[in-house]
Amino acid sequence: MTHPYLLSPLGNGFAALPPAFYTRLQPTPLPDPYLVGFSDEAAATIGLARPAPEDRGFLDIFAGNQLAPGSQALSAVYSGHQFGVWAGQLGDGRAITLGDLPAATGQGRIELQLKGAGKTPYSRMGDGRAVLRSSIREFLCSEAMAALGIPTTRALTVIGSDQRVQRETAETAAVVTRMAPSFIRFGSFEHWYYNQRFDDLKVLGDAVLEQFYPELLREENPYQALLKEVTRRTATLMAQWQAVGFMHGVMNTDNMSILGLTLDYGPFGFMEAFDARHICNHTDSQGRYSYQMQPRIGQWNCFALGQAILPLIGSVEATEAALADYEAVFQAQHDALLHAKLGLRTQRADDSQLIEAMFALLQAGHVDFTLFFRRLGDLQIGNAANDEPLRDLFIDRPAFDAWATQYRARLRAEDSDDAGRRLAMHAVNPKYVLRNYLAQVAIDKAQQKDFTEVARLQTILRHPFDEQPEFDRYADLPPDWASHLEVSCSS
C-alpha cells in the first residue's frame, strides 16, 4: 500500500546496516502542525506533488506525527572532530530518517530525513527539536544552493507548530524535511575507527562503495579510490563555496558529506562586505571556519577521513597518495571559476596578478561580493562612463579605475566581446543570494504566521542568475541594521 503523497512505499537502505549503526525510534509528535514552506523542485526529485496547505495527512507525515507505509524510522550514530578537537560520539541528535524513495530520474534513491523530530539516543543534553528560525534558514538555503548549481542536500518542506522550545529565548518548534542520497558523514567513519571496530568500519566502507561508488569496486584498492574521489569532490565543493562567497560556519567532520554535498545548514552566510577573514558564526571565536580558512579546513577534514579509513586502505603511503591531489584540484577548480566570473575565456600566466589585485581591492574597500561580480558583467571595454554603478561600490575610486584599466587590457588581449561576455558572466555571477537579512525578514513574518516572504524568497532564489526586475530591491546592498545580525550554532 502506498500513501497518496508517495508514489511507492518507503524503503530504507541504511537500515540494512547492522543494528549498531543506528537506533530505531518513532518521531515525537508535533502538536497542531501547519505548512510554512514547500519546494516543488525538491518534491519533483521524488515525484511528489504539492499538497493543499491544510492537508492534515501530509502535515502529519512530515511533522513526524504519522509514519508513511514502509517507513523504518531511525537515527544514525557517528562521531567527529568539532572545531578541530575530537568530540567522541555524536549522532543524529534531532534528525530521524524516515526511509528512502526512488529518484524520479530512475537513478538511485533519496533519503527523507526529519530534522527537529524530537529526542534521540544521540541528543546529548538537547531537546531534539529545531526552531522555526533555523528551519526556515536551512529550507531556503538548501534550495538556493541547488539553484546556484552547488552540490547540496535538499529541503522538501517546513512544518511549523506553536509548541514552545527554549533557546537563547523562547521560540516555536518546526520540522524541516531534508533530502539526499545519503547523510553519511566523514564522522560516520571516524566513529568506528576511534572505537577500534574495524569490522564495522569495513561494513560501512563496503556499503558506501556498493551504493554510491560502484565504479570504484573495479580499482585495485577500492578504499584508496574512495578516499581519492571524496577528496576530489570536497576540494571541488570548497572551490564552489569560495567562488559564490558562501560560508558554512561549522565545518566539523560530522558536518562533511561522504558524497561531497553541502550538509547541515546552521550559522551559514553569504559574503557581503568583502573580508577574507570574515567569520559568519559568532560562536567561532578563533576564526577556524572563516571564509579564507574554508579550503584549508576542507583539506584538514579529508586528512581526518583518511586517518579513519587507513585500516581499510592498508598503508600510510597509499592513504597519502589518495589525499595528495586536494590542493591541485581546489586550485584548478577555483581558478576556472574565477576566470568564468571575470568573463575570461582563456588563461594566462599573469592572470594571478590581476586576480590578486582584485581581491586586494575588494578587501581594502569591503566591497559587496555579489554586487561587484554582477555589476562587473556590465562593464564595457570602450566605455568607462558606463562603470558608475560598479564604481560606486568603492570608496577609493581611483584604485578601482587603475584596476579596471588592467582588466580592460586583459579583455582586449583576448578580443572579448561586451555582449557575449555579459551573458556569460551573468550566467555564473548570481544577482540574488540568500543574504542573512532577507532570511531574517522572512523569519520575522513567519513567526507572525505570515509565510508570504518565505514563498517570495523561494521564487526569487529559484532563478538567482535572472534579472527579475520586479525583485530588484532584493539585490540591493543590505540595510544598516543587517550588520548587527549574528548567527551561531543554535541557528
matplotlib code that plots the C-alpha trace (Angstrom):
import matplotlib.pyplot as plt

x = [0.0, 1.3, 0.4, -1.4, 1.6, 4.2, 4.5, 5.8, 6.3, 9.4, 12.5, 15.5, 18.9, 20.6, 18.5, 20.3, 23.4, 24.0, 21.9, 25.0, 24.9, 21.5, 18.6, 15.1, 12.6, 9.5, 9.5, 8.0, 4.6, 4.4, 1.1, -1.1, 1.3, 0.9, 2.7, 5.4, 7.1, 7.2, 9.7, 8.2, 11.7, 12.8, 9.5, 9.9, 13.1, 10.9, 7.7, 5.8, 3.1, 2.4, -0.3, -3.0, -1.7, -4.3, -4.0, -3.6, -2.5, 0.5, 1.3, 1.2, 3.7, 6.2, 5.8, 6.5, 3.1, 2.4, 4.7, 4.3, 3.9, 7.2, 8.9, 11.7, 12.4, 15.9, 18.6, 22.3, 25.3, 28.5, 31.4, 33.6, 36.1, 34.4, 36.4, 39.5, 39.0, 37.9, 34.4, 33.7, 30.2, 27.7, 25.0, 21.6, 20.6, 17.5, 17.3, 15.2, 15.4, 12.0, 13.4, 14.2, 12.3, 13.4, 14.7, 12.4, 15.3, 15.3, 18.9, 19.4, 17.3, 16.7, 16.5, 13.9, 15.0, 13.1, 15.2, 13.7, 11.6, 12.3, 14.8, 17.0, 19.6, 22.2, 20.5, 23.0, 21.6, 19.3, 15.6, 15.7, 13.7, 14.5, 13.1, 11.2, 14.1, 16.7, 14.3, 13.4, 17.1, 18.0, 15.0, 15.7, 19.5, 19.3, 17.1, 19.1, 22.4, 20.8, 19.6, 23.2, 24.4, 26.3, 26.0, 23.8, 21.2, 17.7, 14.8, 11.3, 9.2, 9.0, 6.2, 5.6, 3.9, 3.0, 4.9, 7.4, 11.1, 13.8, 17.0, 18.5, 14.8, 11.6, 10.8, 8.4, 9.3, 9.4, 10.5, 12.3, 12.3, 15.7, 16.6, 19.9, 21.0, 22.8, 23.6, 26.7, 29.5, 33.2, 32.4, 30.5, 33.8, 35.6, 33.2, 34.3, 37.9, 38.3, 36.3, 38.7, 35.8, 37.4, 35.0, 32.2, 34.4, 34.7, 31.0, 30.4, 33.1, 31.8, 28.2, 29.3, 31.2, 28.4, 25.6, 27.3, 30.6, 30.2, 32.6, 35.4, 35.0, 37.0, 40.0, 43.0, 42.4, 38.7, 39.1, 42.0, 40.0, 37.1, 39.2, 40.7, 37.2, 35.8, 38.9, 38.3, 34.6, 35.4, 38.1, 35.7, 32.9, 35.2, 36.1, 32.4, 31.7, 34.6, 33.5, 30.0, 31.0, 29.3, 30.5, 29.3, 30.2, 30.7, 32.9, 33.3, 34.0, 30.5, 29.1, 31.1, 29.3, 30.8, 29.2, 30.6, 27.4, 26.8, 25.5, 23.9, 23.0, 23.4, 25.3, 25.9, 26.3, 26.9, 29.8, 28.6, 31.2, 34.2, 36.6, 38.7, 38.8, 35.1, 33.6, 29.9, 29.5, 29.8, 30.4, 33.7, 35.8, 39.1, 38.0, 38.7, 35.8, 36.3, 35.9, 39.7, 40.1, 37.4, 39.7, 42.3, 39.7, 38.2, 41.7, 42.1, 38.8, 39.9, 43.0, 40.8, 38.8, 42.0, 43.1, 39.8, 39.9, 43.6, 42.9, 40.9, 43.4, 46.3, 49.2, 50.1, 51.7, 48.6, 46.4, 48.7, 48.6, 44.8, 44.9, 47.7, 45.5, 43.4, 45.3, 45.8, 42.1, 41.0, 43.3, 42.3, 38.6, 38.8, 40.9, 38.5, 35.5, 37.2, 38.1, 34.4, 33.3, 35.7, 34.4, 37.9, 37.8, 41.5, 44.1, 47.4, 50.4, 49.9, 46.2, 47.0, 48.3, 45.1, 43.0, 45.1, 44.9, 41.1, 40.8, 43.1, 40.8, 37.7, 39.4, 40.5, 37.1, 35.0, 33.1, 29.9, 31.0, 27.8, 27.2, 30.8, 30.8, 27.3, 27.9, 31.3, 29.5, 28.0, 31.5, 32.1, 35.6, 35.4, 33.1, 34.4, 31.5, 29.3, 31.2, 29.4, 27.1, 30.2, 32.5, 30.0, 30.7, 34.2, 35.3, 38.7, 37.5, 41.0, 42.2, 39.2, 39.9, 43.5, 42.4, 39.7, 42.4, 44.3, 41.1, 40.2, 43.7, 43.3, 39.9, 41.3, 44.1, 41.6, 39.3, 36.5, 33.0, 31.0, 27.6, 28.7, 30.8, 27.9, 25.7, 28.4, 29.2, 25.6, 25.1, 27.7, 27.5, 24.2, 22.2, 20.3, 21.7, 20.2, 21.5, 21.1, 18.8, 16.5, 16.2, 15.6, 12.7, 11.1, 11.6, 10.1, 7.0, 6.7, 6.8, 3.6, 2.1, 2.8, 4.6, 4.4, 8.0, 9.3, 7.4, 8.7, 12.3, 11.8, 10.5, 13.5, 16.2, 14.9, 16.4, 19.4, 21.1, 18.0, 17.3, 13.8, 13.4, 10.3, 12.5, 15.4, 15.3, 16.3, 19.7, 20.4, 23.1, 21.9, 20.4, 22.5, 20.6, 21.7, 25.3, 24.1, 22.7, 24.5, 24.1, 25.6, 25.5, 22.0, 20.9]
y = [0.0, 3.5, 6.8, 9.3, 11.6, 9.0, 7.0, 3.9, 2.7, 3.9, 1.7, 2.2, 1.3, 2.5, 0.1, -2.8, -2.0, -3.8, -2.5, -0.9, 1.8, 3.3, 3.2, 2.6, 5.0, 7.0, 10.7, 12.8, 14.2, 17.9, 19.4, 21.3, 21.3, 23.9, 24.3, 27.0, 26.2, 23.6, 23.1, 22.0, 21.5, 19.2, 17.4, 16.7, 14.7, 12.0, 12.6, 14.2, 16.8, 19.9, 19.3, 21.6, 23.8, 22.5, 18.8, 17.1, 13.8, 15.4, 17.6, 14.6, 12.6, 15.4, 16.6, 13.1, 12.5, 9.5, 7.2, 6.6, 3.0, 1.1, 3.7, 2.2, 5.4, 5.6, 7.9, 7.2, 7.1, 8.9, 10.8, 13.6, 16.4, 19.7, 22.9, 20.6, 18.7, 15.1, 15.2, 11.4, 10.0, 12.4, 11.1, 12.3, 14.4, 15.8, 14.0, 11.0, 9.3, 8.1, 6.0, 6.4, 6.6, 6.0, 9.2, 10.4, 10.1, 6.4, 6.5, 5.8, 6.5, 9.6, 9.6, 11.6, 12.9, 14.9, 17.5, 18.6, 15.5, 15.0, 13.4, 10.5, 8.5, 10.9, 14.2, 14.5, 17.4, 18.7, 18.5, 17.1, 20.0, 22.5, 26.1, 27.8, 30.3, 27.7, 25.5, 28.4, 29.2, 25.6, 25.2, 28.4, 28.0, 24.3, 25.2, 28.4, 26.4, 23.9, 26.7, 28.0, 24.6, 23.8, 20.2, 20.1, 18.3, 19.5, 20.6, 19.4, 21.2, 23.1, 22.3, 24.7, 24.4, 26.7, 24.4, 26.5, 25.5, 27.3, 28.6, 31.9, 33.0, 31.0, 30.1, 28.0, 24.5, 23.3, 20.3, 20.6, 17.6, 17.3, 15.0, 13.5, 10.2, 9.7, 11.6, 9.5, 11.8, 11.7, 11.3, 8.1, 6.5, 8.2, 6.6, 3.1, 3.9, 5.6, 2.8, 0.3, -1.5, -2.2, -4.8, -2.3, 0.2, -2.2, -2.8, 0.9, 1.3, -1.6, -0.2, 3.3, 1.8, -0.5, 2.0, 5.3, 4.5, 1.1, 2.0, 2.2, -1.5, -2.3, -0.4, -2.3, -0.7, 0.4, 2.1, 4.2, 5.1, 6.1, 8.4, 9.9, 10.6, 12.0, 14.3, 15.4, 16.2, 18.0, 20.2, 21.0, 21.9, 24.2, 26.0, 26.4, 27.8, 30.3, 31.4, 32.3, 33.7, 31.0, 30.4, 27.2, 28.3, 24.8, 22.6, 19.9, 16.4, 15.3, 18.0, 16.8, 14.6, 11.5, 12.4, 15.9, 17.7, 20.8, 19.4, 20.8, 24.4, 26.3, 29.6, 30.0, 33.2, 34.7, 37.2, 40.8, 43.5, 41.5, 40.5, 37.3, 36.9, 37.1, 34.7, 34.0, 32.0, 34.2, 31.0, 30.5, 32.8, 31.6, 32.0, 28.4, 28.4, 31.9, 32.4, 32.3, 29.1, 27.0, 25.5, 24.6, 23.1, 21.1, 19.6, 19.0, 17.1, 14.9, 14.0, 13.2, 10.9, 9.4, 8.6, 6.9, 4.6, 3.9, 0.4, -0.3, 1.2, -0.7, 1.7, 5.3, 5.8, 4.7, 7.0, 10.0, 9.3, 9.4, 12.8, 14.3, 15.9, 18.0, 21.3, 20.9, 20.1, 23.0, 25.5, 24.3, 24.5, 27.8, 29.3, 28.1, 29.5, 32.9, 33.1, 32.5, 35.1, 37.6, 36.7, 35.4, 32.7, 31.9, 31.5, 33.4, 33.1, 36.6, 36.3, 35.6, 39.1, 40.6, 38.3, 39.0, 42.8, 42.4, 40.7, 43.2, 46.0, 44.2, 43.7, 47.3, 48.7, 45.9, 45.9, 43.8, 40.5, 39.6, 43.1, 43.5, 40.5, 41.0, 44.7, 43.8, 41.9, 45.2, 46.8, 47.8, 47.8, 51.1, 53.0, 53.8, 56.2, 53.1, 52.0, 54.3, 51.7, 49.4, 52.3, 53.4, 50.3, 51.6, 54.4, 54.5, 55.1, 55.9, 52.5, 50.9, 52.8, 51.6, 48.0, 48.4, 49.7, 46.4, 44.4, 46.1, 45.5, 41.8, 41.7, 43.3, 40.8, 38.0, 40.1, 40.0, 40.9, 43.0, 41.5, 37.9, 38.4, 40.0, 37.0, 34.5, 36.5, 36.9, 33.1, 32.5, 35.5, 35.5, 38.6, 37.1, 35.2, 34.4, 37.3, 36.9, 40.0, 38.6, 35.4, 37.3, 39.4, 36.1, 34.6, 37.6, 37.5, 33.7, 34.0, 36.0, 33.3, 35.2, 32.9, 35.0, 36.2, 32.6, 31.9, 35.1, 34.3, 30.8, 32.4, 34.7, 32.3, 29.7, 31.7, 33.5, 34.5, 36.0, 39.8, 39.5, 43.3, 43.2, 42.0, 44.4, 45.5, 42.0, 42.5, 45.8, 46.5, 45.3, 47.9, 49.2, 47.1, 43.9, 44.4, 43.7, 40.2, 37.3, 33.6, 30.9, 27.1, 27.4, 28.9]
z = [0.0, -0.9, 0.6, -1.6, -1.4, -2.2, -5.4, -3.6, -0.1, 1.7, 1.8, 4.0, 2.6, 5.8, 7.9, 6.0, 8.0, 11.3, 14.3, 15.9, 13.2, 14.3, 16.7, 15.5, 17.1, 16.5, 15.9, 18.7, 17.5, 16.8, 18.0, 15.6, 12.6, 9.8, 6.5, 6.3, 3.1, 0.3, -2.5, -5.8, -7.2, -4.4, -4.5, -8.2, -7.5, -5.8, -7.9, -5.1, -5.8, -3.8, -1.1, -0.1, 2.8, 5.2, 4.2, 7.6, 6.2, 4.6, 7.6, 9.9, 7.9, 7.5, 11.1, 12.4, 13.7, 11.5, 9.6, 5.9, 4.7, 4.7, 6.9, 9.2, 11.2, 12.6, 13.8, 12.9, 15.2, 14.2, 15.9, 14.8, 15.3, 16.4, 15.9, 15.5, 18.7, 18.9, 20.3, 20.5, 19.9, 18.4, 16.1, 14.9, 17.9, 16.3, 13.0, 12.2, 8.8, 7.6, 4.7, 1.1, -2.3, -5.9, -7.5, -10.2, -12.7, -12.1, -10.8, -7.1, -4.1, -2.0, 1.8, 3.6, 7.0, 9.5, 11.4, 14.6, 15.1, 18.8, 21.2, 20.0, 22.0, 20.5, 21.6, 24.5, 26.5, 23.7, 23.3, 19.8, 18.4, 15.7, 15.9, 13.1, 12.6, 11.9, 9.9, 7.5, 7.1, 6.1, 3.9, 1.9, 1.7, 0.7, -2.3, -3.1, -3.2, -5.5, -7.9, -7.8, -9.1, -5.9, -4.6, -1.6, 0.4, -0.5, 1.6, 0.8, 3.4, 6.7, 9.1, 12.0, 15.3, 18.2, 20.6, 22.5, 22.9, 24.7, 23.1, 23.9, 24.1, 23.9, 20.2, 18.3, 17.1, 13.5, 11.4, 8.1, 5.8, 4.1, 1.3, 0.0, -1.5, 1.8, 5.0, 5.8, 7.0, 7.5, 11.2, 10.4, 9.5, 12.4, 14.8, 14.0, 13.7, 17.0, 18.7, 17.0, 15.5, 12.2, 11.1, 11.3, 9.5, 6.6, 6.6, 6.2, 3.6, 1.5, 1.8, 0.6, -2.3, -3.4, -3.1, -4.2, -5.9, -7.6, -10.3, -7.8, -6.9, -10.1, -8.8, -7.3, -3.9, -3.8, -0.4, -1.6, -4.7, -2.4, -0.4, -3.6, -5.0, -1.8, -1.6, -5.2, -4.5, -1.3, -3.0, -5.8, -3.3, -1.4, -4.7, -5.4, -2.0, -2.3, -5.8, -4.7, -1.3, 0.7, 4.3, 6.1, 9.6, 11.2, 9.1, 11.7, 10.3, 11.4, 9.0, 6.0, 3.4, 2.0, -1.3, -1.4, -0.6, 1.4, 4.6, 7.8, 7.4, 10.7, 11.0, 7.3, 5.4, 2.0, 1.8, 1.7, 2.6, 1.5, 4.2, 3.7, 7.5, 7.9, 10.4, 9.9, 13.1, 16.2, 18.2, 16.3, 18.4, 16.9, 13.3, 12.4, 9.9, 8.4, 4.7, 4.0, 6.1, 4.4, 1.7, 4.3, 6.6, 3.8, 3.3, 7.1, 7.2, 4.3, 6.2, 9.2, 6.9, 5.5, 9.1, 9.8, 6.7, 6.9, 8.2, 5.0, 2.6, 4.2, 4.2, 5.1, 1.7, -0.2, 2.0, 1.5, -2.3, -2.2, -0.4, -2.5, -5.2, -2.9, -3.3, -7.1, -7.6, -5.5, -7.2, -10.7, -9.9, -8.1, -10.9, -13.5, -11.6, -11.1, -14.8, -15.6, -13.0, -14.7, -18.2, -19.3, -21.9, -21.8, -19.0, -19.0, -16.7, -15.3, -14.6, -11.0, -10.6, -11.9, -9.6, -6.5, -7.2, -7.5, -4.1, -2.5, -3.9, -2.5, 0.8, 1.2, 0.4, 1.9, -1.3, -1.6, -3.1, -5.0, -6.4, -7.5, -9.8, -11.0, -12.0, -13.4, -16.1, -17.4, -17.9, -21.4, -22.8, -24.6, -22.4, -18.9, -18.4, -18.0, -14.9, -12.5, -10.8, -10.3, -9.4, -6.8, -4.7, -4.0, -1.6, -3.3, -6.9, -8.3, -7.1, -8.8, -12.0, -12.0, -11.7, -14.3, -16.7, -16.2, -16.6, -19.8, -21.2, -20.4, -22.1, -25.2, -25.3, -26.0, -28.2, -25.7, -26.9, -24.4, -25.2, -25.2, -22.1, -20.3, -21.0, -19.9, -16.7, -15.7, -16.1, -13.4, -11.1, -9.3, -8.9, -5.9, -2.9, 0.5, 2.5, 6.2, 6.5, 3.8, 5.7, 8.9, 7.3, 6.2, 9.6, 11.4, 9.3, 9.6, 13.4, 12.9, 10.7, 7.5, 5.2, 2.1, 2.4, 2.6, -0.7, -2.3, -1.5, -2.9, -6.1, -6.4, -5.4, -7.7, -10.6, -9.0, -12.3, -13.9, -13.8, -12.3, -12.4, -10.2, -7.4, -7.9, -4.3, -3.1, -4.9, -3.2, -0.6, 2.8, 5.2, 8.1, 10.6, 8.8, 10.1, 13.6, 12.8, 14.4, 13.7, 15.9, 16.3, 17.7, 14.4]

ax = plt.figure().add_subplot(projection="3d")
ax.plot(x, y, z, "-o")
ax.set_aspect("equal")
plt.show()
